[in-house]
Amino acid sequence: MRPIILLCLALSACGETATVANRATPANEAAAEPAVVTPQARPVRIGELGPNFRACSAAGTTRNLKAGEALPVRSAPFDTAGETGSVAARARFFICTRSHDQKWFGIVFDDGGALAERCGVSEPVTRRRDYDGPCRSGWVQSAFVKVIAGEEPAPTNPAEEENVSDPANFGLPGA
């Protein structure tokens, strides 16, 4: 008995389209252009690995770009999201998060094209949160990003930079 009821309900759903009263429509609906849905901006999240790790866990640079080209930075991880800036070819940036489908990286970048300590994402943060400056942030297609392992931001003052080739800096014997 139940399958018959379900079949009747399914068949009753097939029919003519209902007309809505007081609906304003163009004279020729076939000529009406479809609405373009623009995704809502999605902030880049930092601190996703917790308080024992850097706020942004990786660094990256552009790839598959020719000299003079730039990688568009978008407000959300979608092709239709608004463009909020761009990253020049060979520029470096922090990778802080990624989209569920792995096609987009949420990045933090300095307009100078270098990993800047002033961005505040190379140290741990106490909790996960949206990035709110002072550098710029947005979403880039992961196909145009080369992940760089072990990169450190450039020191603000070159005199502060340690001489890493000195064995004394590694606690090796004979130093």
C-alpha positions as CSV (number, residue, x, y, z in Angstrom):
1,M,0.0,0.0,0.0
2,R,2.8,2.4,0.8
3,P,4.5,2.2,-2.6
4,I,1.2,3.2,-4.2
5,I,0.9,6.3,-2.1
6,L,4.5,7.3,-2.8
7,L,3.9,6.7,-6.5
8,C,0.8,8.9,-6.4
9,L,2.7,11.7,-4.6
10,A,5.5,11.5,-7.1
11,L,3.2,11.7,-10.0
12,S,1.2,14.6,-8.5
13,A,4.5,16.6,-8.4
14,C,4.8,16.2,-12.1
15,G,2.6,18.7,-13.9
16,E,2.4,22.2,-15.0
17,T,4.3,24.9,-13.3
18,A,2.2,26.9,-10.8
19,T,1.7,30.6,-11.5
20,V,2.5,33.0,-8.7
21,A,0.2,36.0,-8.4
22,N,1.6,39.5,-8.6
23,R,4.9,38.3,-10.0
24,A,6.6,40.8,-12.3
25,T,8.4,39.0,-15.1
26,P,10.0,40.2,-18.3
27,A,7.8,39.9,-21.4
28,N,10.2,37.4,-22.9
29,E,11.5,35.2,-20.1
30,A,13.7,33.2,-22.5
31,A,15.7,36.4,-23.2
32,A,16.2,37.2,-19.5
33,E,19.8,36.8,-18.4
34,P,20.6,34.4,-15.6
35,A,21.6,35.9,-12.3
36,V,25.3,35.6,-11.5
37,V,25.8,34.5,-7.9
38,T,28.8,36.1,-6.3
39,P,30.2,34.2,-3.3
40,Q,30.4,36.0,0.0
41,A,33.9,37.1,1.1
42,R,35.6,34.5,3.3
43,P,38.4,35.7,5.6
44,V,41.7,33.8,5.8
45,R,42.0,31.9,9.0
46,I,45.3,31.7,11.0
47,G,46.3,29.4,13.8
48,E,44.6,26.3,12.4
49,L,47.2,23.9,13.8
50,G,46.9,25.2,17.3
51,P,49.0,27.3,19.7
52,N,52.1,25.1,19.4
53,F,52.6,25.9,15.7
54,R,53.1,29.1,13.7
55,A,49.9,31.0,12.8
56,C,50.6,30.2,9.1
57,S,52.2,26.8,8.7
58,A,53.8,27.2,5.3
59,A,55.3,29.6,2.9
60,G,54.8,29.7,-0.9
61,T,55.8,31.4,-4.1
62,T,54.1,31.6,-7.5
63,R,54.6,29.0,-10.2
64,N,53.4,28.6,-13.8
65,L,53.5,32.4,-14.3
66,K,55.5,34.2,-16.8
67,A,57.6,37.2,-15.9
68,G,55.4,40.3,-15.6
69,E,52.3,38.2,-14.8
70,A,50.5,38.3,-11.5
71,L,48.4,35.8,-9.6
72,P,45.0,37.2,-8.7
73,V,44.0,37.2,-5.0
74,R,40.3,36.7,-4.4
75,S,38.0,37.5,-1.5
76,A,36.8,33.9,-1.3
77,P,38.0,30.5,-2.7
78,F,35.9,30.7,-5.9
79,D,36.6,31.8,-9.5
80,T,33.7,34.1,-9.3
81,A,34.8,35.8,-6.1
82,G,35.9,39.4,-6.4
83,E,39.6,40.1,-7.0
84,T,41.1,42.0,-4.1
85,G,44.7,42.2,-5.3
86,S,47.5,40.2,-6.9
87,V,50.8,38.6,-6.2
88,A,53.6,39.2,-8.6
89,A,55.5,36.3,-10.2
90,R,58.2,34.9,-7.9
91,A,56.8,36.8,-4.9
92,R,56.7,35.0,-1.5
93,F,53.8,34.7,0.9
94,F,52.5,32.8,3.9
95,I,50.1,29.9,3.4
96,C,47.7,29.8,6.3
97,T,44.7,27.7,5.3
98,R,43.2,25.8,2.3
99,S,39.8,25.1,0.9
100,H,38.2,21.7,1.5
101,D,38.8,20.7,-2.1
102,Q,42.5,21.8,-1.9
103,K,42.1,24.0,-5.0
104,W,42.6,27.3,-3.0
105,F,45.1,28.5,-0.5
106,G,44.3,31.3,2.0
107,I,47.4,33.4,2.1
108,V,48.9,36.4,3.9
109,F,51.2,38.6,1.8
110,D,53.2,41.8,1.9
111,D,53.0,44.1,-1.1
112,G,56.8,44.0,-1.3
113,G,56.8,40.4,-2.4
114,A,58.8,39.0,0.6
115,L,57.9,37.0,3.7
116,A,57.6,39.9,6.1
117,E,57.9,39.4,9.8
118,R,55.6,42.4,10.3
119,C,52.7,40.3,9.0
120,G,52.6,38.6,12.5
121,V,52.0,35.0,11.3
122,S,55.4,33.4,11.7
123,E,54.8,33.0,15.5
124,P,52.1,30.9,17.2
125,V,48.7,32.6,18.1
126,T,46.7,31.6,21.1
127,R,43.6,30.6,19.1
128,R,42.2,30.1,15.6
129,R,40.9,33.4,14.2
130,D,40.4,35.5,11.0
131,Y,43.5,37.3,9.9
132,D,43.1,41.1,10.4
133,G,46.4,42.7,9.3
134,P,48.7,44.6,9.0
135,C,49.5,42.7,5.8
136,R,47.0,41.8,3.0
137,S,45.2,38.4,2.8
138,G,43.0,36.5,0.4
139,W,42.6,33.3,-1.7
140,V,44.8,32.1,-4.6
141,Q,44.5,29.0,-6.8
142,S,46.8,26.3,-5.4
143,A,47.7,25.2,-9.0
144,F,49.8,28.4,-9.2
145,V,51.6,28.0,-5.8
146,K,54.8,26.2,-5.0
147,V,55.1,25.4,-1.3
148,I,58.4,26.3,0.1
149,A,59.7,24.3,3.1
150,G,61.5,25.8,6.0
151,E,61.3,29.4,4.9
152,E,61.7,32.1,7.5
153,P,60.6,35.7,7.2
154,A,63.4,38.2,6.4
155,P,64.7,40.0,9.6
156,T,63.6,43.6,10.0
157,N,67.2,44.6,10.7
158,P,70.0,42.6,8.9
159,A,72.3,43.1,11.9
160,E,69.9,40.9,13.9
161,E,70.5,38.0,11.5
162,E,72.6,35.1,13.0
163,N,75.5,33.5,11.3
164,V,74.0,30.0,10.8
165,S,77.3,28.7,9.3
166,D,79.0,29.1,12.6
167,P,79.1,25.7,14.5
168,A,78.7,27.6,17.8
169,N,75.1,28.4,16.8
170,F,74.3,24.6,16.6
171,G,76.0,23.6,19.9
172,L,78.4,21.3,18.1
173,P,81.6,20.2,19.8
174,G,84.7,22.2,19.0
175,A,82.8,25.4,18.8
